[in-house]
Amino acid sequence: DAGVIQSPRHEVTEMGQEVTLRCKPISGHDYLFWYRQTMMRGLELLIYFNNNVPIDDSGMPEDRFSAKMPNASFSTLKIQPSEPRDSAVYFCASSFYQIGYTFGSGTRLTVV
Amino acid sequence: GIQVEQSPPDLILQEGANSTLRCNFSDSVNNLQWFHQNPWGQLINLFYIPSGTKQNGRLSATTVATERYSLLYISSSQTTDSGVYFCAAHQGGKLIFGQGTELSVKP
C-alpha cells in the first residue's frame, strides 16, 4: 500500500484566498483524521470521520474551516478565507477500527 | 479531556548512549502509540502498545496502563534517531498527543 497520500506537499497562498488540502487514506481503513501542527500548539486534532461520516469536529478552529469525505478514498480540508495564523503543517491520518494510526507526509501551508 | 505529558522536553545524547523517554496520561485510555517525527517532518509509527512490552531492534516500549504511563527505550543511539518523539493516547476515538521529546544525537 502507498500509505496515506496528501496533496499538495507545500502551499503558499495570499490572505483571503481559498485553500483546499486533499487526502487519500489507506484502502480499507474506516477512520480518517485531520491534524494541524504548529510550534505553539503542537499536534491538534481538527476533525475525524468514521465510515465517511464526521464524528467530532470540535477541534475545527472556526467557520472558515470545513472538511468533507465524499467517499472512503478521499477527503478534503478547506479554509476559506485563509489568514496568516492558519499557517501550519496539516496532517491527515487513517486507521482501521482505531488500531494503529498511519500519518501522511503533511501539507505545509503558508498564508502571506 | 485527557492530558498527555512527556518528559524530558528535550535530550542531547552522545552516539552510542541509551535513553528512556516517559509519557504520563491523566485518564484511562483505549490504547497508546509512540511516533518519531524525523527532521523532514514525517510522523513514523513506532509502537502501538496498549499494555506490556514490545521491542523493535534498538527500540522498545513498555506501557503500564493501570499506572497510566508508558516508556520508550532507545539503546545504542545513532544520529538517525534524532527528531521529536511523541506519545499519543487513544480515548473515545481520538488520538491525543503529548508535546513531544526533542532528541538530538551527536556523533
Interface residues (C-beta under 8 A of the other chain):
Chain A: Y31 F33 G42 L43 L45 Y48 N50 I55 D56 V89 F91 A93 Q98 I99 G100 Y101 T102 F103 S105 G106 R108
Chain B: N30 N31 Q33 F35 G41 Q42 L43 N45 Y48 F86 A88 H90 G93 K94 L95 I96 F97 G98 Q99 G100
